[in-house]
């Protein structure tokens, strides 16, 4: 209760709280606030940290993770937050705030790069697991992501506000929205601006023209962005219907083939490494078992181990995938063709994650890409904003410095509990 509701530790000494606990569990004896502050909090803190680490492991979250980051600047202090987004093994969208850190000095691109990478390092997240970082359009954060060599994208909701269309902006700002809705929303917005219905005075025509030009300016290369295009294609609500031309679909097919080739190569490398590791373990086991009589049987053991290794290599070669690159590409095209032939699901009532959960056995090649690309959000997370509000509230209540609050286990645990929904 103290952590979840961001209550002061002294609440355990309040008369009302004591009466509540006496009615709820008369056998429980409340301890002093010092006990909950120094002992119980650390226990809950470690439990939540372990749960978050388990949540973002590849076994649950998949290998690719999406992130949103945002900066808040004040007169005397500034903050940067990091939120992780992923789809778990049950095809449920998850998000959790990993860090909220104070920033000092000049917020240059180099400084933001080092800060962002250090936040990833805090959670042992390697750069190759970062599928996308959603950020604002500030020149310093843009440069920081470029220096960090991480795939990044501007917040679509912020950019759409420059075009000033409320309904479409709300569409991409929804909590369940993903990068797959960017191209369809932009296409509909262009159709709205080209619609001749309604007032057609000179002023209205001029306004529409200005909005169309603004839209073209801010989203000129959206269909050249791999993550956005593939997310749209693999969303069963949209598929390729919102693409402006067949060229975009052709590029998407090429990107899917590249992804499949990369995945195949990675699988081959992992299988080869596993074979080598097993061979080395067998050699080590054989060496340990026969260590006492190694002088007597040294040559026989070496020949036996060598023969076994050769046999393992031959079996690996025999059982390895023999599909040619041409046939593999044909499989990708055939599966994608079958996927595109099926009708799209209802845009409002249909749940793309549940659709993929039910059809992942039919579209295995597409499904592997779908998990990677569909998680990306088109807007920066509101969870990060809530962490800043909690920080401000705690600072006002405790009258402590920004750095002290950020290092406070209560603050960190409160944010994590709110973002994952439980401490169990």
N, C-alpha and C positions, 0 to 999 in steps of 0.2 A: 504493500500500500504506500509506504514512504517513497519507494522508488518509482512505482508506476504513476502515482499522482503528484510526484515532485513535492512531497510534504516535508516540513522540517523535522529533524530527529526528535525535537522536543515534543512532538505530538503525542509520544508515548506517555508523557507526564500529564497530559490534559485530562480533566475530569470526564469529559464526554467520551473520549477514546477509551478510558479505563472502564466506563460503564458498558460501552459497546463490546469490548473484549470479554467482560464478565458475563454478559448475556450470551455471547457467541460461543465461548469456551471457558467456563468457570474454572477448569483445572489448570489453565495456563497462567503462569505467574509472569507478569510483565517485568522486564528488566529495565535498567536505566538507559537513557539515550546514549550514553558512552558505549555500552555493549553493542548496540545496533550500529553505531557510527564506526567503531574500531574493529569489530569482529564479524558481525553478521553481514555488513555491507561488502567486505572483502570476499566472503564466501559467495554471495550472490554475483558479485562482479566477475569472479573467475568462472562461475557457472555460465554466465551469459557470454563471456568471451569464448569459451569452449564451444558453446552452441553455435555462435556465429562462424567460427572457424570450420565447424562441421558442415554448416549450411553452404559455405562457398567452396567446399571441396569439389573437384571435378566429378566425383561419384554422384553427387547430388545436384550441383549447379551446372554441370557440363564444363567443358574446358574454357569456353569463351565467356567473358563477363563484360557487361556494359556498365558505364559509370556516368554519373552527372556530377559536375563540380561548379561551384559558384563562389564568388567573393563578395564580402560586405565591407565597405569602408566607412569609418567614422572619423570624427575630428581627431581623436587621440589613439584609436585602435582599429584593427582590421581583422577579419576572419576569412578562412577558406574552409569549405566543407567538401566531403567526398561521400557519395552515395553509390552503392553497388546494386545493380539490377540483374536478375537472371530468371530463368525458367527452371523449376526443379524437376526431379524425376517423375513427379505426378502431373506434369504439364500445368503447373500453377505459377503465375507470375509472382515473384518475390522482390522486395527491395529492403535494404538495410543501410543505415548510416554507419559508415566505418570510422569517420574522423571529422572533427571540427577543431581547427588549429588556428592559433593566433599568428599573424604575420607582422614582421618588423622591417623597418627600413624601406627602401624603394622597391616597389612591386614590379620589377623588371621581368622580362620574359625568362631570363636565366634563373632568377630567384623563384618564379612560379614553377619552372621545370623541376628544380631541386626539391621544392616543397611537395609537389605532387608525387614525384617518384619516391620520396621518403615516406609518404603516407601509404603508398602501395607496399613498400618494404616492411612497414609496421605489421602488415597482415600476411607477409610472405607471398605476395601476389607478383608473379613474374610479368614482364612486359608483354611476352607473347600470349598471355591470357587476356589481354585487353583488346576486345573487339571494337570498342568505340568509346570515346569520351565526349559527352555532350557539354557544351560550354556556351558562354555568351559571346558576343562579337567584339569584345574589347581587344584592342591591338596587343596588349601585353599577354593576355591568356592565349590568344591565337599564336603568338610567337612562342610562348612557353610550350604549347603542345607540339609545335613544329620542331623545336629544339629537342624535346623528349622523344621525337620520332614515334608518336602515338597517333592512331587513326582518330580523327575528331570531326565534330559537326557543330554548327551553330544552332542555338535554340530556335526551333521553327516558330514557336508561339511568339517569342519576342520579335522575330523578323516580320511575322504577319501583322503585328500591331502597327508596324510602319505603313502597311497597306491600308489598315483601318477597316477591316471587315470583322465585326464582332462574332457573327455566327460561326464562321470558319475557324476563327481563332479559338473559340470555345471547343470546337470539335477536336482540334489537335491538343488542347489543354486538358482533356478528360483524363482521369486517373488510369483508365484502361487503354488509352491510346498508345500506339507504337509508331515506329518510323514508317510502317507500312501505309499509314494514312496520309503521309505528306503529299505524295504525287496525286492521289485522288482528290484531296482537298484543294490543291492548287488548280487542278483541272476544272473542278466545279466553280471555283472562284473566277477563273478566266471566262467560263461560260456565262456566269452572272454578269460580268462586266461587259460582255458582248451582247447581252440580251437587250432587245429594243423595246421591250414592254415597259410600261410606266412612263413617267414624265420624260419628255424628249426636248426640253429647252436647251438653248445653247450652253447655259451654265452646267446643266447636268451632263451633257455630252463632253464638255471640257473636263469635268471632274472624273468621269469614267475613263477618259483617255489618260489622264494623269495617273489614275490608280493602275491601269493596265501597264503603263510604262514603269511604274514603281515595282509592280509584281515581276515584270521581266528583268528588271535590274537586280533585284535581290535574289531571285531564284533562277538565274540564267543557266546555271550548270547543274541543276538538281537531277536531271536525267543522265548526267555523266558521273553521278556519285554511286559507286557500287553498292554500298550498304543500303541506301534508300531504294534503289531499283530492285534489288533482290528481295528486300523486305516486302515491297509491294507485290512482286510476282508470286511470292510464296504465301501470301495471305489469301485464303480461299474466298474472302469477301470481294477482292479486287482483281487478283491475278494480273493479266496484261491489259485489261479493259481501259485503264486510265492512262496508258502510255500514249504519248503524242504521235508516235510513228512506229513502224515496224523495225526501224533501226535500233530503238531502245530494247525491243525484245531480242533482237539478234545479239546485242551486247550482253544482255542478261544471260542468254544461253552460253555465250563464251565464258562469262565469269563463273557460271555453274560448273562448266567443264574444268576450268582451272582449279576450282575448289575441290572437285572430285579427284583430279590428278594429284593435288597436294595431299589429300587425305590418304590416297592409296600409297603414295611414297612414304608417308609417315607410318602407316601400318606396316609396310615392308621393313622399314628401319627398326621399328619396335620388335617385330618378330625375329629379325636377325639378331638384335641385341639380346633378346630373351634366350635364343638358342645358344649364343656365345656364353651367356651367364650360366645357363644350365650345364654346359660343357665344362666350364671352369669349376663349378661346384662339384661335379662328378670327379674331376681330377683331384680337387682338394680333399674330398671324402676318401678317395682311393689312397691318397698319400697318407692321410691320418690313420686309416685302418691298418695299413701294412708298414707303418713306420719302423716297427721293431725288427722286421726282417727285410728292410729295404735293400741291404747289401746283397742278400741272396736272390731276391726277385726283382731287382731294379729294372733290368732290361725287359723282363716279361710284362711288368706292369706298364712300362712306357709304351711298349708295343700294343698292349691291350687298350690303353687309354687312347692312343693315337688312332687305333682301328675304330673304337667307339665314336670318337669325334668325327672321323670320316663318314661313318654310317649315319650319324646325326645330320651332317651336312648334306648327304645324299637324300635322306628323307625330307629335309627342309626344301631342297631343290625340287624333289618330286611332287611334294604336296603344296608348293607355293602356287599362288594364282597364275594361271597361264593365259588369262584373257589378254588379248592384244590391246594396245591403246585404241586402235580403230574400233574394236568391238565394245570396249568400255565406253567410248564416247557415244557409240550407237545406243547403248543401254540408257545412258543419261538422256539422250534425245527422245527415245521411245517413251520413257517414263514421264518426262516433262510434257510430251505431246498428249499422253493419256490424261495427265493432270489438268492441262489447259482445256481439254475437250469437255470436261465435266462442268456443269453449271456452277456459278458462284453461289455462295450461301447468302442468306439475308444479312444486309449490312447492319441493321439495328439489333435484331434478335440473335443472330448467329454468333457463336463463340469460336474464333479461329483456333484457340488452343485446344478446346475440346474436340474440334474437327480433326486436328492433327493427332490427338490422342487416339481417336477411333480409327484413323486411316494410316497410321505410321507403318503398319505392316504392308500396306499396298504401295506406298511411295517411300521406300527406304532411302533412296538416293536424295530425293528432295527433302525428306524429313531431317536428315543430318544437317542440311544447310538451313532449314527452317528454324531449328533450335538456336542456331548461331545468330541469325539476323532478325528474328521477330521480337527479341527481347528489347531492342533499342527503343528508348523513349524519344519523342519529338520535342519534348519540353523538359526544362529543369525541374527536379523533384520538389514537391512541397514538403517532403520529409526533412530536407535540409533546412528549409525555412523554419520549421517547427523546432529544430534543434537550436537555432539562434534565439527564438523566443524563449525557450526554456533556459538558455544561458543568461539572457537578460533578466529573467525573473529571479533566477538563483543569485545572480550578482546583487540585485537590488535587495533581496532578503538577507543575504549574508554579509553584504557590504565588504566584499573582498575584491582583489584585483582580477583582471581578465585571465592572466596566466594561472593564478591559483584555482580559479573556477574550472578552467579547461583540464587541469591536472587532477581535479577532484573526481574520485571514483564514483561518487553519487551522481554527478552530472553525466559521466560517460555511461553508467549503467542505466540511468533514466532514459537517455536517448536510444540506447540499444534495445531496452525493453519495449519502448514505444514502437520502434521500427519493426521488431520481429514479433511483437504481440504477446510474448510470454517469456518467462524465465525458467520454465520447467525443462 
